Amino acid sequence: MGDSEHHRDNNNANLPPGFRFYPSDEELVVHFLHRKASLLPCHPDVIPDLDLFPYDPWDLHGKALGEGNQWYYFSRRTQNRVSNNGYWKPMGMEEPILTDSGTKIVGVKKYFIFFMGESPSGIKTNWIMQEYRLSDSASSSSSSSSSSRSSSKRKSKTDHCKWVICRVYERDEDDNDGGGGDGGTELSCLDEVFLSLDDLDEISLPN
């Protein structure tokens, strides 16, 4: 994208000067997504709520939280992933997000790739989206205490299931060796695998 200098001007308008936003998968789920779904305050409150669709990925500049070549935003989980100029296609695999100790699954990450045009005959682009949602166990445990308010508890669990965090970035065509630049190393190593699996049906993780 030729306007890289321009979008560095207002990428991090909500972050103090000198701060960079490079959260781990666990931090995105536990600190940001879980607190959002539980209606708890999140400090700093830097990730905006966006109804992504019908935004095209290049239109996220100035709307989502940008850091380097990545954009972050909250959205509602939806099956309608069609934008003005294309659609997001699932890559067919989900990846569990574990705590640092590796003893607990706190969330799930799903990969999507953006296609220009109309489904199913669109043209594949280099735009990747990682959609983070809370795991079913995290949702149920957060909404289960006493059973005296069962209806509100069910609503709480529903709210947990609705919220997701999306991380969108444009994959470098020359990035075939896992070197992502600007914090993209972690992402790019898996890109090659998931890009080659984008025609598979969704694979559910065992509980």
Backbone as JSON Lines, residues from 0, in Angstrom:
{"i":0,"aa":"M","n":[0.84,-1.18,0.0],"ca":[0.0,0.0,0.0],"c":[0.88,1.23,0.0]}
{"i":1,"aa":"G","n":[0.6,2.19,-0.86],"ca":[1.48,3.33,-1.02],"c":[1.29,4.4,0.03]}
{"i":2,"aa":"D","n":[0.25,4.31,0.88],"ca":[0.0,5.38,1.85],"c":[0.47,5.0,3.24]}
{"i":3,"aa":"S","n":[1.56,4.2,3.32],"ca":[2.02,3.72,4.61],"c":[2.42,4.88,5.52]}
{"i":4,"aa":"E","n":[3.05,5.91,4.97],"ca":[3.45,7.03,5.8],"c":[2.22,7.75,6.33]}
{"i":5,"aa":"H","n":[1.19,7.83,5.49],"ca":[-0.02,8.52,5.92],"c":[-0.68,7.81,7.09]}
{"i":6,"aa":"H","n":[-0.83,6.47,6.99],"ca":[-1.57,5.82,8.07],"c":[-0.73,5.62,9.31]}
{"i":7,"aa":"R","n":[0.56,5.93,9.29],"ca":[1.32,5.95,10.53],"c":[0.98,7.2,11.34]}
{"i":8,"aa":"D","n":[0.41,8.24,10.67],"ca":[0.11,9.48,11.36],"c":[-0.98,9.3,12.42]}
{"i":9,"aa":"N","n":[-1.97,8.47,12.12],"ca":[-3.09,8.34,13.06],"c":[-3.39,6.9,13.41]}
{"i":10,"aa":"N","n":[-2.41,6.03,13.22],"ca":[-2.64,4.62,13.55],"c":[-3.0,4.43,15.02]}
{"i":11,"aa":"N","n":[-2.25,5.03,15.9],"ca":[-2.37,4.78,17.34],"c":[-2.82,6.02,18.08]}
{"i":12,"aa":"A","n":[-3.89,6.64,17.59],"ca":[-4.36,7.88,18.2],"c":[-4.76,7.68,19.66]}
{"i":13,"aa":"N","n":[-5.15,6.46,20.05],"ca":[-5.61,6.21,21.42],"c":[-4.51,5.72,22.34]}
{"i":14,"aa":"L","n":[-3.3,5.54,21.83],"ca":[-2.18,5.1,22.66],"c":[-1.3,6.29,23.01]}
{"i":15,"aa":"P","n":[-0.74,6.31,24.22],"ca":[0.18,7.39,24.59],"c":[1.4,7.37,23.68]}
{"i":16,"aa":"P","n":[2.06,8.51,23.49],"ca":[3.25,8.56,22.65],"c":[4.3,7.56,23.12]}
{"i":17,"aa":"G","n":[4.91,6.85,22.2],"ca":[5.96,5.9,22.54],"c":[5.49,4.49,22.8]}
{"i":18,"aa":"F","n":[4.17,4.29,22.89],"ca":[3.64,2.95,23.17],"c":[3.35,2.22,21.87]}
{"i":19,"aa":"R","n":[3.65,0.92,21.84],"ca":[3.35,0.07,20.71],"c":[2.37,-1.0,21.15]}
{"i":20,"aa":"F","n":[1.57,-1.49,20.23],"ca":[0.53,-2.47,20.55],"c":[0.87,-3.79,19.87]}
{"i":21,"aa":"Y","n":[1.52,-4.69,20.61],"ca":[1.86,-6.01,20.09],"c":[1.44,-7.08,21.09]}
{"i":22,"aa":"P","n":[0.12,-7.29,21.29],"ca":[-0.34,-8.27,22.27],"c":[-0.16,-9.69,21.76]}
{"i":23,"aa":"S","n":[0.02,-10.61,22.7],"ca":[0.04,-12.03,22.36],"c":[-1.4,-12.49,22.14]}
{"i":24,"aa":"D","n":[-1.56,-13.7,21.6],"ca":[-2.9,-14.25,21.42],"c":[-3.63,-14.36,22.76]}
{"i":25,"aa":"E","n":[-2.91,-14.82,23.78],"ca":[-3.53,-14.97,25.1],"c":[-3.97,-13.62,25.64]}
{"i":26,"aa":"E","n":[-3.13,-12.6,25.48],"ca":[-3.49,-11.26,25.98],"c":[-4.71,-10.71,25.26]}
{"i":27,"aa":"L","n":[-4.79,-10.93,23.95],"ca":[-5.96,-10.46,23.22],"c":[-7.24,-11.09,23.76]}
{"i":28,"aa":"V","n":[-7.18,-12.39,24.05],"ca":[-8.38,-13.1,24.5],"c":[-8.69,-12.79,25.96]}
{"i":29,"aa":"V","n":[-7.69,-12.91,26.84],"ca":[-7.93,-12.8,28.28],"c":[-8.14,-11.35,28.71]}
{"i":30,"aa":"H","n":[-7.26,-10.45,28.27],"ca":[-7.34,-9.08,28.76],"c":[-8.39,-8.25,28.02]}
{"i":31,"aa":"F","n":[-8.48,-8.43,26.7],"ca":[-9.38,-7.58,25.93],"c":[-10.73,-8.25,25.66]}
{"i":32,"aa":"L","n":[-10.73,-9.43,25.03],"ca":[-12.0,-10.04,24.62],"c":[-12.83,-10.48,25.82]}
{"i":33,"aa":"H","n":[-12.2,-11.14,26.79],"ca":[-12.96,-11.62,27.95],"c":[-13.56,-10.45,28.72]}
{"i":34,"aa":"R","n":[-12.79,-9.38,28.89],"ca":[-13.3,-8.21,29.62],"c":[-14.43,-7.53,28.84]}
{"i":35,"aa":"K","n":[-14.29,-7.47,27.54],"ca":[-15.34,-6.86,26.72],"c":[-16.63,-7.66,26.83]}
{"i":36,"aa":"A","n":[-16.52,-8.98,26.7],"ca":[-17.7,-9.83,26.76],"c":[-18.34,-9.83,28.13]}
{"i":37,"aa":"S","n":[-17.53,-9.59,29.17],"ca":[-18.04,-9.58,30.55],"c":[-18.47,-8.19,30.99]}
{"i":38,"aa":"L","n":[-18.45,-7.23,30.07],"ca":[-18.84,-5.84,30.36],"c":[-17.97,-5.23,31.45]}
{"i":39,"aa":"L","n":[-16.69,-5.61,31.47],"ca":[-15.74,-5.05,32.43],"c":[-14.91,-3.96,31.75]}
{"i":40,"aa":"P","n":[-14.45,-2.95,32.5],"ca":[-13.6,-1.92,31.9],"c":[-12.27,-2.5,31.46]}
{"i":41,"aa":"C","n":[-11.76,-2.01,30.35],"ca":[-10.48,-2.49,29.83],"c":[-9.53,-1.31,29.71]}
{"i":42,"aa":"H","n":[-8.39,-1.4,30.36],"ca":[-7.41,-0.31,30.34],"c":[-6.11,-0.81,29.74]}
{"i":43,"aa":"P","n":[-5.61,-0.14,28.68],"ca":[-6.26,0.98,28.0],"c":[-7.36,0.51,27.06]}
{"i":44,"aa":"D","n":[-8.37,1.35,26.9],"ca":[-9.5,1.01,26.04],"c":[-9.17,1.5,24.62]}
{"i":45,"aa":"V","n":[-8.4,0.71,23.9],"ca":[-7.85,1.17,22.62],"c":[-8.41,0.46,21.41]}
{"i":46,"aa":"I","n":[-9.02,-0.72,21.61],"ca":[-9.55,-1.48,20.47],"c":[-10.99,-1.04,20.22]}
{"i":47,"aa":"P","n":[-11.29,-0.5,19.04],"ca":[-12.64,0.02,18.78],"c":[-13.62,-1.09,18.4]}
{"i":48,"aa":"D","n":[-14.91,-0.8,18.58],"ca":[-15.97,-1.69,18.09],"c":[-16.23,-1.34,16.62]}
{"i":49,"aa":"L","n":[-16.15,-2.33,15.77],"ca":[-16.45,-2.1,14.35],"c":[-17.39,-3.18,13.86]}
{"i":50,"aa":"D","n":[-18.34,-2.76,13.05],"ca":[-19.11,-3.74,12.3],"c":[-18.32,-3.93,11.02]}
{"i":51,"aa":"L","n":[-17.36,-4.86,11.06],"ca":[-16.39,-5.0,9.95],"c":[-17.08,-5.06,8.6]}
{"i":52,"aa":"F","n":[-18.01,-5.92,8.49],"ca":[-18.67,-6.11,7.22],"c":[-19.74,-5.05,7.09]}
{"i":53,"aa":"P","n":[-19.69,-4.19,6.07],"ca":[-19.07,-4.41,4.77],"c":[-17.74,-3.69,4.53]}
{"i":54,"aa":"Y","n":[-16.9,-3.5,5.53],"ca":[-15.61,-2.88,5.27],"c":[-14.71,-3.81,4.46]}
{"i":55,"aa":"D","n":[-14.05,-3.26,3.45],"ca":[-12.95,-3.97,2.81],"c":[-11.72,-3.82,3.7]}
{"i":56,"aa":"P","n":[-10.76,-4.77,3.66],"ca":[-9.63,-4.7,4.6],"c":[-8.82,-3.42,4.5]}
{"i":57,"aa":"W","n":[-8.68,-2.88,3.3],"ca":[-7.9,-1.64,3.15],"c":[-8.64,-0.41,3.65]}
{"i":58,"aa":"D","n":[-9.92,-0.57,3.98],"ca":[-10.69,0.54,4.53],"c":[-10.63,0.59,6.06]}
{"i":59,"aa":"L","n":[-9.9,-0.34,6.68],"ca":[-9.81,-0.36,8.14],"c":[-8.94,0.77,8.67]}
{"i":60,"aa":"H","n":[-8.08,1.33,7.81],"ca":[-7.23,2.43,8.22],"c":[-8.07,3.61,8.7]}
{"i":61,"aa":"G","n":[-7.73,4.1,9.9],"ca":[-8.47,5.21,10.48],"c":[-9.7,4.78,11.24]}
{"i":62,"aa":"K","n":[-10.07,3.5,11.13],"ca":[-11.25,2.99,11.85],"c":[-10.84,1.97,12.91]}
{"i":63,"aa":"A","n":[-9.99,1.01,12.55],"ca":[-9.49,0.02,13.5],"c":[-8.22,0.54,14.15]}
{"i":64,"aa":"L","n":[-7.78,-0.13,15.21],"ca":[-6.5,0.2,15.84],"c":[-5.39,-0.39,14.98]}
{"i":65,"aa":"G","n":[-4.52,0.46,14.46],"ca":[-3.44,0.0,13.59],"c":[-2.1,0.03,14.29]}
{"i":66,"aa":"E","n":[-1.32,-1.0,14.08],"ca":[0.06,-1.07,14.58],"c":[0.89,-1.77,13.53]}
{"i":67,"aa":"G","n":[1.84,-1.06,12.95],"ca":[2.63,-1.66,11.89],"c":[1.72,-2.01,10.72]}
{"i":68,"aa":"N","n":[1.75,-3.26,10.32],"ca":[0.91,-3.71,9.2],"c":[-0.29,-4.52,9.68]}
{"i":69,"aa":"Q","n":[-0.72,-4.28,10.93],"ca":[-1.83,-5.05,11.49],"c":[-2.9,-4.11,12.03]}
{"i":70,"aa":"W","n":[-4.16,-4.53,11.9],"ca":[-5.29,-3.75,12.4],"c":[-6.14,-4.62,13.31]}
{"i":71,"aa":"Y","n":[-6.58,-4.04,14.43],"ca":[-7.34,-4.76,15.46],"c":[-8.69,-4.07,15.68]}
{"i":72,"aa":"Y","n":[-9.73,-4.87,15.92],"ca":[-11.04,-4.3,16.25],"c":[-11.92,-5.38,16.86]}
{"i":73,"aa":"F","n":[-12.91,-4.92,17.65],"ca":[-13.96,-5.8,18.14],"c":[-15.06,-5.89,17.08]}
{"i":74,"aa":"S","n":[-15.69,-7.05,16.99],"ca":[-16.82,-7.2,16.09],"c":[-17.78,-8.21,16.69]}
{"i":75,"aa":"R","n":[-18.94,-8.29,16.09],"ca":[-19.9,-9.32,16.46],"c":[-19.68,-10.53,15.57]}
{"i":76,"aa":"R","n":[-19.73,-11.7,16.17],"ca":[-19.55,-12.92,15.39],"c":[-20.72,-13.06,14.43]}
{"i":77,"aa":"T","n":[-20.4,-13.28,13.17],"ca":[-21.45,-13.31,12.15],"c":[-21.05,-14.25,11.04]}
{"i":78,"aa":"Q","n":[-22.05,-14.73,10.33],"ca":[-21.8,-15.55,9.15],"c":[-21.73,-14.7,7.88]}
{"i":79,"aa":"N","n":[-22.15,-13.44,7.97],"ca":[-22.16,-12.57,6.81],"c":[-20.81,-11.88,6.68]}
{"i":80,"aa":"R","n":[-19.91,-12.46,5.92],"ca":[-18.57,-11.9,5.78],"c":[-18.36,-11.35,4.38]}
{"i":81,"aa":"V","n":[-19.4,-10.71,3.86],"ca":[-19.34,-10.13,2.52],"c":[-19.16,-8.62,2.65]}
{"i":82,"aa":"S","n":[-18.18,-8.06,1.92],"ca":[-17.92,-6.62,1.95],"c":[-18.38,-6.01,0.63]}
{"i":83,"aa":"N","n":[-18.05,-4.73,0.45],"ca":[-18.46,-4.05,-0.78],"c":[-17.78,-4.63,-2.02]}
{"i":84,"aa":"N","n":[-16.54,-5.1,-1.85],"ca":[-15.77,-5.55,-3.01],"c":[-15.34,-7.0,-2.96]}
{"i":85,"aa":"G","n":[-15.77,-7.75,-1.96],"ca":[-15.33,-9.13,-1.87],"c":[-15.94,-9.83,-0.67]}
{"i":86,"aa":"Y","n":[-15.23,-10.86,-0.18],"ca":[-15.74,-11.65,0.93],"c":[-14.57,-12.34,1.63]}
{"i":87,"aa":"W","n":[-14.77,-12.65,2.91],"ca":[-13.78,-13.38,3.69],"c":[-14.14,-14.87,3.68]}
{"i":88,"aa":"K","n":[-13.18,-15.69,3.26],"ca":[-13.41,-17.13,3.2],"c":[-12.62,-17.82,4.31]}
{"i":89,"aa":"P","n":[-13.27,-18.68,5.1],"ca":[-12.53,-19.39,6.16],"c":[-11.5,-20.32,5.56]}
{"i":90,"aa":"M","n":[-10.35,-20.44,6.26],"ca":[-9.26,-21.26,5.77],"c":[-9.38,-22.71,6.19]}
{"i":91,"aa":"G","n":[-10.42,-23.04,6.94],"ca":[-10.68,-24.43,7.2],"c":[-10.09,-25.01,8.46]}
{"i":92,"aa":"M","n":[-9.39,-24.2,9.27],"ca":[-8.84,-24.74,10.49],"c":[-9.01,-23.75,11.63]}
{"i":93,"aa":"E","n":[-9.13,-24.29,12.84],"ca":[-9.15,-23.47,14.04],"c":[-7.95,-23.85,14.89]}
{"i":94,"aa":"E","n":[-7.46,-22.89,15.65],"ca":[-6.27,-23.11,16.47],"c":[-6.59,-22.73,17.91]}
{"i":95,"aa":"P","n":[-6.37,-23.64,18.87],"ca":[-6.65,-23.3,20.27],"c":[-5.64,-22.28,20.8]}
{"i":96,"aa":"I","n":[-6.09,-21.4,21.66],"ca":[-5.23,-20.43,22.32],"c":[-5.08,-20.86,23.76]}
{"i":97,"aa":"L","n":[-3.85,-21.16,24.15],"ca":[-3.57,-21.7,25.47],"c":[-2.97,-20.62,26.37]}
{"i":98,"aa":"T","n":[-3.09,-20.83,27.67],"ca":[-2.38,-19.99,28.63],"c":[-0.89,-20.27,28.5]}
{"i":99,"aa":"D","n":[-0.08,-19.37,29.07],"ca":[1.37,-19.54,29.0],"c":[1.81,-20.89,29.54]}
{"i":100,"aa":"S","n":[1.12,-21.37,30.56],"ca":[1.48,-22.66,31.14],"c":[1.04,-23.83,30.26]}
{"i":101,"aa":"G","n":[0.16,-23.54,29.28],"ca":[-0.3,-24.58,28.38],"c":[-1.31,-25.52,29.0]}
{"i":102,"aa":"T","n":[-1.88,-25.15,30.15],"ca":[-2.78,-26.05,30.86],"c":[-4.26,-25.77,30.59]}
{"i":103,"aa":"K","n":[-4.57,-24.64,29.95],"ca":[-5.96,-24.28,29.78],"c":[-6.17,-23.61,28.42]}
{"i":104,"aa":"I","n":[-7.26,-23.99,27.75],"ca":[-7.63,-23.33,26.5],"c":[-8.53,-22.14,26.85]}
{"i":105,"aa":"V","n":[-8.11,-20.94,26.49],"ca":[-8.86,-19.74,26.83],"c":[-9.63,-19.18,25.63]}
{"i":106,"aa":"G","n":[-9.26,-19.62,24.45],"ca":[-9.93,-19.09,23.27],"c":[-9.6,-19.92,22.04]}
{"i":107,"aa":"V","n":[-10.15,-19.49,20.92],"ca":[-9.95,-20.16,19.65],"c":[-9.67,-19.09,18.59]}
{"i":108,"aa":"K","n":[-8.72,-19.4,17.7],"ca":[-8.37,-18.49,16.62],"c":[-8.71,-19.15,15.3]}
{"i":109,"aa":"K","n":[-9.42,-18.43,14.45],"ca":[-9.8,-18.94,13.13],"c":[-9.25,-18.01,12.06]}
{"i":110,"aa":"Y","n":[-8.77,-18.6,10.97],"ca":[-8.15,-17.84,9.89],"c":[-9.12,-17.66,8.73]}
{"i":111,"aa":"F","n":[-9.05,-16.46,8.11],"ca":[-9.83,-16.16,6.91],"c":[-8.92,-15.49,5.89]}
{"i":112,"aa":"I","n":[-9.26,-15.61,4.63],"ca":[-8.54,-14.91,3.58],"c":[-9.54,-14.13,2.75]}
{"i":113,"aa":"F","n":[-9.14,-12.94,2.29],"ca":[-10.06,-12.07,1.56],"c":[-9.99,-12.34,0.07]}
{"i":114,"aa":"F","n":[-11.17,-12.52,-0.54],"ca":[-11.28,-12.73,-1.97],"c":[-12.01,-11.54,-2.59]}
{"i":115,"aa":"M","n":[-11.47,-11.02,-3.7],"ca":[-12.14,-9.96,-4.46],"c":[-13.21,-10.58,-5.35]}
{"i":116,"aa":"G","n":[-14.35,-9.92,-5.45],"ca":[-15.42,-10.4,-6.3],"c":[-16.49,-11.12,-5.52]}
{"i":117,"aa":"E","n":[-17.3,-11.91,-6.22],"ca":[-18.42,-12.61,-5.6],"c":[-18.08,-14.08,-5.4]}
{"i":118,"aa":"S","n":[-18.57,-14.63,-4.29],"ca":[-18.37,-16.05,-3.99],"c":[-19.2,-16.89,-4.96]}
{"i":119,"aa":"P","n":[-18.68,-18.03,-5.41],"ca":[-17.4,-18.65,-5.01],"c":[-16.27,-18.41,-6.0]}
{"i":120,"aa":"S","n":[-16.44,-17.46,-6.91],"ca":[-15.47,-17.3,-8.0],"c":[-14.55,-16.1,-7.8]}
{"i":121,"aa":"G","n":[-14.37,-15.67,-6.54],"ca":[-13.53,-14.52,-6.28],"c":[-12.05,-14.79,-6.49]}
{"i":122,"aa":"I","n":[-11.27,-13.71,-6.51],"ca":[-9.82,-13.8,-6.69],"c":[-9.14,-13.65,-5.34]}
{"i":123,"aa":"K","n":[-8.31,-14.61,-5.0],"ca":[-7.62,-14.61,-3.71],"c":[-6.67,-13.42,-3.59]}
{"i":124,"aa":"T","n":[-6.67,-12.76,-2.44],"ca":[-5.75,-11.66,-2.17],"c":[-4.77,-12.07,-1.07]}
{"i":125,"aa":"N","n":[-3.91,-11.15,-0.67],"ca":[-2.95,-11.41,0.4],"c":[-3.46,-10.94,1.76]}
{"i":126,"aa":"W","n":[-4.71,-10.52,1.84],"ca":[-5.26,-10.05,3.11],"c":[-5.71,-11.23,3.96]}
{"i":127,"aa":"I","n":[-5.22,-11.26,5.2],"ca":[-5.51,-12.33,6.14],"c":[-6.25,-11.74,7.34]}
{"i":128,"aa":"M","n":[-7.22,-12.5,7.86],"ca":[-7.88,-12.1,9.1],"c":[-7.79,-13.25,10.09]}
{"i":129,"aa":"Q","n":[-7.43,-12.93,11.31],"ca":[-7.48,-13.89,12.41],"c":[-8.62,-13.45,13.32]}
{"i":130,"aa":"E","n":[-9.58,-14.33,13.49],"ca":[-10.74,-14.03,14.33],"c":[-10.6,-14.79,15.65]}
{"i":131,"aa":"Y","n":[-10.56,-14.05,16.75],"ca":[-10.4,-14.63,18.08],"c":[-11.75,-14.66,18.79]}
{"i":132,"aa":"R","n":[-12.11,-15.82,19.31],"ca":[-13.32,-15.92,20.13],"c":[-12.98,-16.66,21.41]}
{"i":133,"aa":"L","n":[-13.81,-16.48,22.41],"ca":[-13.62,-17.2,23.65],"c":[-13.99,-18.67,23.47]}
{"i":134,"aa":"S","n":[-13.29,-19.53,24.18],"ca":[-13.63,-20.94,24.13],"c":[-14.95,-21.17,24.84]}
{"i":135,"aa":"D","n":[-15.61,-22.27,24.51],"ca":[-16.9,-22.58,25.13],"c":[-16.76,-22.72,26.64]}
{"i":136,"aa":"S","n":[-15.64,-23.3,27.09],"ca":[-15.45,-23.5,28.52],"c":[-15.26,-22.16,29.23]}
{"i":137,"aa":"A","n":[-14.55,-21.23,28.57],"ca":[-14.35,-19.91,29.17],"c":[-15.67,-19.17,29.25]}
{"i":138,"aa":"S","n":[-16.51,-19.32,28.22],"ca":[-17.81,-18.65,28.22],"c":[-18.71,-19.18,29.32]}
{"i":139,"aa":"S","n":[-18.79,-20.5,29.44],"ca":[-19.71,-21.09,30.41],"c":[-19.25,-20.85,31.83]}
{"i":140,"aa":"S","n":[-17.93,-20.94,32.07],"ca":[-17.45,-20.75,33.43],"c":[-17.62,-19.32,33.88]}
{"i":141,"aa":"S","n":[-17.54,-18.37,32.93],"ca":[-17.69,-16.97,33.29],"c":[-19.13,-16.62,33.61]}
{"i":142,"aa":"S","n":[-20.06,-17.4,33.06],"ca":[-21.47,-17.06,33.25],"c":[-22.18,-18.02,34.18]}
{"i":143,"aa":"S","n":[-21.43,-18.85,34.91],"ca":[-22.07,-19.8,35.81],"c":[-21.65,-19.53,37.24]}
{"i":144,"aa":"S","n":[-22.53,-18.98,38.03],"ca":[-22.32,-18.91,39.46],"c":[-23.56,-19.48,40.1]}
{"i":145,"aa":"S","n":[-24.36,-18.63,40.76],"ca":[-25.61,-19.14,41.3],"c":[-26.63,-19.24,40.17]}
{"i":146,"aa":"S","n":[-27.63,-20.07,40.36],"ca":[-28.62,-20.28,39.3],"c":[-29.89,-19.47,39.54]}
{"i":147,"aa":"S","n":[-29.85,-18.49,40.45],"ca":[-31.07,-17.76,40.79],"c":[-31.48,-16.83,39.66]}
{"i":148,"aa":"R","n":[-30.53,-16.43,38.79],"ca":[-30.89,-15.56,37.67],"c":[-30.56,-16.28,36.38]}
{"i":149,"aa":"S","n":[-31.21,-17.39,36.14],"ca":[-30.84,-18.23,35.01],"c":[-31.0,-17.51,33.68]}
{"i":150,"aa":"S","n":[-32.04,-16.67,33.56],"ca":[-32.24,-16.0,32.28],"c":[-31.12,-15.02,32.0]}
{"i":151,"aa":"S","n":[-30.69,-14.25,33.02],"ca":[-29.61,-13.3,32.81],"c":[-28.3,-14.02,32.58]}
{"i":152,"aa":"K","n":[-28.14,-15.19,33.2],"ca":[-26.93,-15.97,32.98],"c":[-26.86,-16.46,31.54]}
{"i":153,"aa":"R","n":[-28.02,-16.9,31.02],"ca":[-28.02,-17.36,29.64],"c":[-27.7,-16.22,28.7]}
{"i":154,"aa":"K","n":[-28.2,-15.02,29.02],"ca":[-27.9,-13.86,28.2],"c":[-26.42,-13.55,28.25]}
{"i":155,"aa":"S","n":[-25.81,-13.68,29.44],"ca":[-24.38,-13.42,29.58],"c":[-23.57,-14.36,28.71]}
{"i":156,"aa":"K","n":[-23.96,-15.64,28.73],"ca":[-23.23,-16.61,27.9],"c":[-23.4,-16.28,26.42]}
{"i":157,"aa":"T","n":[-24.61,-15.86,26.04],"ca":[-24.85,-15.48,24.66],"c":[-23.98,-14.32,24.25]}
{"i":158,"aa":"D","n":[-23.85,-13.33,25.15],"ca":[-22.99,-12.18,24.85],"c":[-21.55,-12.62,24.65]}
{"i":159,"aa":"H","n":[-21.09,-13.58,25.47],"ca":[-19.73,-14.08,25.3],"c":[-19.53,-14.64,23.9]}
{"i":160,"aa":"C","n":[-20.54,-15.36,23.41],"ca":[-20.4,-16.01,22.11],"c":[-20.47,-15.01,20.96]}
{"i":161,"aa":"K","n":[-21.07,-13.85,21.19],"ca":[-21.24,-12.89,20.11],"c":[-19.97,-12.1,19.8]}
{"i":162,"aa":"W","n":[-19.18,-11.81,20.81],"ca":[-18.03,-10.92,20.61],"c":[-16.81,-11.67,20.08]}
{"i":163,"aa":"V","n":[-16.12,-11.04,19.15],"ca":[-14.84,-11.54,18.67],"c":[-13.87,-10.37,18.54]}
{"i":164,"aa":"I","n":[-12.57,-10.67,18.53],"ca":[-11.55,-9.7,18.16],"c":[-10.96,-10.15,16.83]}
{"i":165,"aa":"C","n":[-10.82,-9.22,15.92],"ca":[-10.23,-9.53,14.62],"c":[-8.88,-8.81,14.48]}
{"i":166,"aa":"R","n":[-7.91,-9.56,13.94],"ca":[-6.61,-9.0,13.6],"c":[-6.44,-9.18,12.08]}
{"i":167,"aa":"V","n":[-6.31,-8.08,11.36],"ca":[-6.22,-8.12,9.91],"c":[-4.85,-7.61,9.48]}
{"i":168,"aa":"Y","n":[-4.24,-8.27,8.52],"ca":[-2.95,-7.81,8.0],"c":[-2.8,-8.27,6.57]}
{"i":169,"aa":"E","n":[-1.94,-7.58,5.84],"ca":[-1.68,-7.95,4.45],"c":[-0.38,-8.74,4.39]}
{"i":170,"aa":"R","n":[-0.48,-9.96,3.93],"ca":[0.66,-10.84,3.84],"c":[1.56,-10.41,2.69]}
{"i":171,"aa":"D","n":[2.86,-10.36,2.95],"ca":[3.83,-9.98,1.94],"c":[4.0,-11.12,0.95]}
{"i":172,"aa":"E","n":[3.89,-10.82,-0.35],"ca":[4.03,-11.86,-1.37],"c":[5.39,-12.54,-1.31]}
{"i":173,"aa":"D","n":[6.42,-11.79,-0.91],"ca":[7.77,-12.35,-0.87],"c":[8.08,-13.02,0.45]}
{"i":174,"aa":"D","n":[7.11,-13.02,1.37],"ca":[7.36,-13.54,2.71],"c":[7.05,-15.03,2.76]}
{"i":175,"aa":"N","n":[7.99,-15.84,2.25],"ca":[7.8,-17.28,2.23],"c":[8.69,-18.02,3.21]}
{"i":176,"aa":"D","n":[9.47,-17.26,4.0],"ca":[10.42,-17.91,4.9],"c":[10.08,-17.71,6.35]}
{"i":177,"aa":"G","n":[8.87,-17.16,6.64],"ca":[8.46,-16.98,8.03],"c":[8.92,-15.66,8.61]}
{"i":178,"aa":"G","n":[9.59,-14.8,7.86],"ca":[10.01,-13.51,8.38],"c":[8.98,-12.47,8.04]}
{"i":179,"aa":"G","n":[8.23,-12.0,9.05],"ca":[7.1,-11.15,8.77],"c":[7.39,-9.67,8.83]}
{"i":180,"aa":"G","n":[8.35,-9.23,9.64],"ca":[8.58,-7.82,9.79],"c":[7.49,-7.17,10.6]}
{"i":181,"aa":"D","n":[7.84,-6.2,11.45],"ca":[6.85,-5.48,12.26],"c":[6.0,-6.43,13.08]}
{"i":182,"aa":"G","n":[6.64,-7.42,13.68],"ca":[5.9,-8.32,14.55],"c":[5.16,-9.41,13.82]}
{"i":183,"aa":"G","n":[5.4,-9.57,12.51],"ca":[4.65,-10.53,11.75],"c":[5.25,-11.91,11.71]}
{"i":184,"aa":"T","n":[6.38,-12.12,12.37],"ca":[7.05,-13.42,12.3],"c":[6.15,-14.54,12.8]}
{"i":185,"aa":"E","n":[5.51,-14.29,13.94],"ca":[4.65,-15.32,14.54],"c":[3.51,-15.69,13.58]}
{"i":186,"aa":"L","n":[3.0,-14.7,12.85],"ca":[1.88,-14.94,11.98],"c":[2.29,-15.68,10.71]}
{"i":187,"aa":"S","n":[3.41,-15.26,10.13],"ca":[3.76,-15.72,8.8],"c":[4.15,-17.18,8.76]}
{"i":188,"aa":"C","n":[4.67,-17.69,9.85],"ca":[5.07,-19.1,9.88],"c":[3.88,-20.0,9.6]}
{"i":189,"aa":"L","n":[2.71,-19.62,10.07],"ca":[1.52,-20.45,9.9],"c":[0.75,-20.11,8.63]}
{"i":190,"aa":"D","n":[1.03,-18.93,8.06],"ca":[0.29,-18.52,6.88],"c":[0.4,-19.53,5.76]}
{"i":191,"aa":"E","n":[1.62,-20.02,5.51],"ca":[1.82,-20.95,4.4],"c":[0.98,-22.21,4.59]}
{"i":192,"aa":"V","n":[0.9,-22.68,5.82],"ca":[0.11,-23.89,6.1],"c":[-1.36,-23.63,5.85]}
{"i":193,"aa":"F","n":[-1.88,-22.54,6.44],"ca":[-3.32,-22.29,6.35],"c":[-3.75,-21.89,4.96]}
{"i":194,"aa":"L","n":[-2.86,-21.16,4.25],"ca":[-3.21,-20.77,2.88],"c":[-3.35,-21.99,1.98]}
{"i":195,"aa":"S","n":[-2.6,-23.04,2.29],"ca":[-2.67,-24.25,1.47],"c":[-3.87,-25.12,1.83]}
{"i":196,"aa":"L","n":[-4.55,-24.77,2.93],"ca":[-5.68,-25.58,3.41],"c":[-7.0,-24.86,3.25]}
{"i":197,"aa":"D","n":[-7.02,-23.77,2.48],"ca":[-8.22,-22.93,2.49],"c":[-9.41,-23.55,1.78]}
{"i":198,"aa":"D","n":[-9.23,-24.7,1.14],"ca":[-10.36,-25.36,0.49],"c":[-10.95,-26.49,1.32]}
{"i":199,"aa":"L","n":[-10.35,-26.74,2.5],"ca":[-10.85,-27.81,3.35],"c":[-12.08,-27.35,4.12]}
{"i":200,"aa":"D","n":[-12.9,-28.3,4.5],"ca":[-14.03,-27.97,5.36],"c":[-13.53,-27.64,6.74]}
{"i":201,"aa":"E","n":[-14.36,-26.93,7.51],"ca":[-13.96,-26.54,8.86],"c":[-13.73,-27.77,9.73]}
{"i":202,"aa":"I","n":[-12.67,-27.71,10.49],"ca":[-12.32,-28.82,11.39],"c":[-12.56,-28.36,12.81]}
{"i":203,"aa":"S","n":[-13.4,-29.08,13.53],"ca":[-13.73,-28.7,14.9],"c":[-12.68,-29.27,15.85]}
{"i":204,"aa":"L","n":[-12.36,-28.46,16.87],"ca":[-11.41,-28.9,17.87],"c":[-12.1,-29.8,18.88]}
{"i":205,"aa":"P","n":[-11.41,-30.84,19.36],"ca":[-11.99,-31.68,20.41],"c":[-12.09,-30.91,21.71]}
{"i":206,"aa":"N","n":[-13.1,-31.2,22.51],"ca":[-13.24,-30.52,23.8],"c":[-12.3,-31.12,24.83]}
